[in-house]
Amino acid sequence: AQIPDGPAKAWLVADMDTGQVLASKDPNGSYAPASTIKPLLAMVVLDHLRPDNFARANESHTKVECSCVGLKPGQPYTTRQLLEALLMVSGNDAANMLADMLGGQRATVAAMTRKAASVGARNTRASSPSGLDGPGWETVTTPHDLAVILRAALRYPLIAQIMRQPSAQFPGKTLTNQNELLTRYPGDIAGKTGYTDLARKTYIGAAQRGNRRLIVVQMYGTGDLYGQAIELFDYGFSH
């Protein structure tokens, strides 16, 4: 089979269990992840907070560039609800609130960078809890590191469970998982998209066929990343 090069400038497909890279393009290139960094925040959260911990949202959490879940100041939310908002609908307001619960943005970003290094993603530097970025506060990582981070994150049972949920109940609304491959690709078990001007389109995902599990990472993309992800999964499962 032809290796499906495509709209992402850098990408890889790897075996989730062995870590073996089956095919890649610029796997160690430095790129901005946008929201594909959110599973890293989720790991830091679960290392420090219990899923049933709760806190109240405030105005500062909602003053953020969206995508947002729509936190209401004064309303209490549990850690688990905020993780569902973070991983299923990419809530930047939820990322801000979780960072507050962890001791503030600076402490959280430092913890994210340390956590990345501790799981083997040593070329990753977080600059915001959500993956939002801008001049002077760029988050940087590599396709290799994002694969390592997703692999580590999916070892947390709650993260794995949330990422494959089609929907979840949230105060005042139902959240629908934004990962289109959950319904489009048989065996899909996790996925997260991202976009900022700096990052372009990004995607990380995992799928299972038989007893094999694969991870796909795409960075600095334009066009149909889901289509390329499907081709990369198919390529990986046939090799």
VMD Tcl script that draws the C-alpha trace (Angstrom):
set ca {
  {0.00 0.00 0.00}
  {1.04 3.55 -0.70}
  {1.95 5.49 2.45}
  {-0.81 8.10 2.63}
  {1.03 11.40 2.66}
  {-1.50 14.18 2.78}
  {-2.61 17.51 4.07}
  {-0.60 17.37 7.31}
  {2.99 18.57 6.93}
  {4.15 16.22 9.70}
  {2.54 12.99 10.85}
  {3.12 9.52 12.23}
  {1.34 6.25 12.79}
  {2.60 4.05 15.63}
  {1.71 0.88 17.49}
  {0.16 2.03 20.77}
  {1.32 -0.99 22.75}
  {4.91 -1.40 21.54}
  {5.53 2.24 20.66}
  {6.94 1.17 17.27}
  {6.58 3.84 14.58}
  {5.17 2.24 11.40}
  {5.45 5.29 9.14}
  {6.14 8.97 9.67}
  {7.04 12.30 8.12}
  {9.17 14.76 10.13}
  {8.32 12.98 13.44}
  {10.81 15.07 15.43}
  {9.99 18.42 13.85}
  {8.91 21.13 16.27}
  {5.30 22.29 15.84}
  {2.50 23.90 17.84}
  {-0.10 21.35 19.00}
  {-3.14 23.59 19.63}
  {-5.82 21.57 21.48}
  {-4.11 18.21 20.92}
  {-2.11 19.09 24.07}
  {-5.27 18.80 26.22}
  {-4.72 15.11 27.16}
  {-1.47 16.29 28.81}
  {-3.46 18.69 31.02}
  {-5.92 15.86 31.76}
  {-3.08 13.67 33.10}
  {-1.80 16.46 35.36}
  {-5.36 17.01 36.63}
  {-5.84 13.34 37.53}
  {-2.40 13.19 39.17}
  {-3.55 15.91 41.59}
  {-7.36 16.06 41.81}
  {-10.08 13.50 42.46}
  {-12.74 13.21 39.74}
  {-15.49 14.12 42.23}
  {-13.70 17.23 43.59}
  {-15.70 20.30 42.75}
  {-15.16 24.04 42.54}
  {-17.14 27.06 41.41}
  {-16.54 28.74 38.08}
  {-15.74 32.43 38.10}
  {-15.62 35.24 35.57}
  {-11.89 34.79 34.84}
  {-12.43 31.24 33.58}
  {-14.80 32.45 30.87}
  {-12.58 35.27 29.57}
  {-10.86 33.14 26.97}
  {-10.81 32.63 23.23}
  {-13.25 29.80 22.46}
  {-13.98 26.86 21.77}
  {-15.80 26.87 25.13}
  {-18.22 24.61 26.92}
  {-19.99 27.66 28.38}
  {-19.12 27.68 32.09}
  {-21.44 29.83 34.20}
  {-19.78 31.90 36.94}
  {-20.96 30.77 40.39}
  {-21.98 27.30 39.17}
  {-20.15 24.33 40.75}
  {-18.52 21.76 38.46}
  {-16.76 18.51 39.26}
  {-13.30 17.65 37.99}
  {-14.84 14.90 35.89}
  {-17.36 17.27 34.27}
  {-14.54 19.68 33.44}
  {-12.45 16.85 31.95}
  {-15.41 15.86 29.78}
  {-15.73 19.48 28.64}
  {-11.97 19.59 27.98}
  {-11.60 16.34 26.04}
  {-14.99 16.03 24.30}
  {-15.73 19.63 23.23}
  {-12.29 21.21 23.72}
  {-13.47 23.73 26.32}
  {-10.81 26.38 26.84}
  {-12.88 27.78 29.71}
  {-12.76 24.31 31.32}
  {-8.97 24.26 30.81}
  {-8.68 27.61 32.60}
  {-10.82 26.45 35.51}
  {-8.87 23.20 35.88}
  {-5.64 25.22 35.88}
  {-7.06 27.35 38.70}
  {-7.93 24.21 40.67}
  {-4.31 23.08 40.20}
  {-2.90 26.33 41.60}
  {-2.98 28.71 38.65}
  {-1.88 28.95 35.02}
  {1.88 29.21 35.62}
  {2.02 26.28 38.02}
  {-0.15 24.20 35.67}
  {1.90 24.93 32.57}
  {5.11 24.03 34.44}
  {3.50 20.80 35.67}
  {2.41 19.96 32.10}
  {5.96 20.38 30.79}
  {7.35 18.23 33.64}
  {4.70 15.55 33.08}
  {5.49 15.45 29.36}
  {9.19 14.87 30.10}
  {8.36 12.19 32.68}
  {6.40 10.12 30.14}
  {9.16 10.50 27.52}
  {8.02 13.61 25.62}
  {11.16 15.66 26.18}
  {10.76 18.18 23.36}
  {7.44 19.49 24.64}
  {7.01 22.84 26.34}
  {3.51 23.95 27.34}
  {2.62 27.65 27.41}
  {-1.11 27.49 28.20}
  {-3.40 24.89 29.78}
  {-5.60 24.73 26.66}
  {-3.11 24.79 23.78}
  {-4.03 28.36 22.85}
  {-0.89 30.15 21.75}
  {0.45 33.41 20.41}
  {3.65 35.38 19.82}
  {5.89 34.93 22.86}
  {3.77 32.16 24.38}
  {4.12 29.34 21.89}
  {3.46 25.78 23.00}
  {5.86 23.47 21.16}
  {5.94 19.71 20.75}
  {6.65 17.10 18.05}
  {4.58 14.36 16.39}
  {6.67 11.81 18.33}
  {5.97 13.56 21.63}
  {2.23 13.87 20.97}
  {2.08 10.12 20.28}
  {3.92 9.44 23.55}
  {1.56 11.80 25.42}
  {-1.62 10.23 23.99}
  {-0.29 6.74 24.69}
  {0.39 7.72 28.33}
  {-2.95 9.52 28.69}
  {-4.95 6.52 27.46}
  {-3.43 4.48 30.31}
  {-5.58 6.58 32.66}
  {-8.89 4.66 32.67}
  {-10.98 7.83 33.09}
  {-9.29 9.63 30.18}
  {-9.74 6.57 27.95}
  {-13.40 6.32 28.99}
  {-14.14 10.01 28.39}
  {-12.45 10.08 24.99}
  {-14.59 7.25 23.65}
  {-17.91 8.48 25.10}
  {-20.25 9.67 22.34}
  {-21.95 12.07 24.77}
  {-22.03 13.18 28.41}
  {-24.42 15.03 30.69}
  {-23.16 18.44 31.76}
  {-24.95 21.05 33.92}
  {-27.60 22.55 31.64}
  {-26.68 20.64 28.47}
  {-25.55 17.43 26.80}
  {-22.01 17.35 25.46}
  {-21.47 15.56 22.13}
  {-17.98 14.24 21.45}
  {-16.42 16.33 18.66}
  {-14.20 13.49 17.40}
  {-15.96 12.59 14.13}
  {-14.00 9.35 13.73}
  {-15.85 7.82 16.69}
  {-18.78 7.38 14.33}
  {-16.90 7.34 11.01}
  {-14.11 4.83 11.69}
  {-14.85 1.36 13.10}
  {-12.63 0.69 16.11}
  {-11.86 4.35 16.82}
  {-11.22 4.75 20.57}
  {-9.93 8.32 20.98}
  {-9.36 11.51 19.04}
  {-8.67 15.20 19.53}
  {-8.54 17.94 16.94}
  {-6.88 21.31 17.26}
  {-6.54 24.59 15.41}
  {-4.71 27.85 15.96}
  {-3.15 30.20 13.40}
  {0.28 29.04 14.55}
  {-0.51 25.32 14.66}
  {-2.79 25.12 11.61}
  {-4.96 21.98 11.87}
  {-3.79 19.21 14.18}
  {-5.14 15.78 15.11}
  {-4.26 12.92 17.44}
  {-6.22 9.69 17.60}
  {-6.22 6.01 18.47}
  {-8.04 3.02 17.02}
  {-8.23 -0.70 17.71}
  {-8.62 -3.61 15.29}
  {-8.49 -7.13 16.68}
  {-5.87 -6.95 19.40}
  {-3.82 -4.19 17.74}
  {-4.06 -0.55 18.78}
  {-2.58 2.27 16.73}
  {-1.98 5.97 17.30}
  {-2.06 8.61 14.56}
  {-0.67 12.14 14.92}
  {-0.99 14.94 12.34}
  {0.52 18.42 12.67}
  {0.55 21.64 10.65}
  {-2.29 20.50 8.43}
  {-4.75 21.99 5.99}
  {-7.74 20.28 4.41}
  {-9.23 16.95 5.48}
  {-7.18 15.58 8.37}
  {-9.87 13.02 9.25}
  {-9.58 11.55 5.74}
  {-5.81 11.28 6.07}
  {-6.15 9.80 9.56}
  {-8.41 7.06 8.19}
  {-5.82 6.28 5.50}
  {-3.02 6.21 8.08}
  {-4.97 3.85 10.37}
  {-5.77 1.58 7.40}
  {-2.11 1.64 6.35}
  {-0.97 0.83 9.89}
  {-3.41 -2.03 10.38}
  {-2.33 -3.62 7.09}
  {1.38 -3.57 8.10}
}
mol new
graphics top color blue
foreach p $ca { graphics top sphere $p radius 0.5 }
foreach p [lrange $ca 0 end-1] q [lrange $ca 1 end] { graphics top cylinder $p $q radius 0.2 }
display resetview
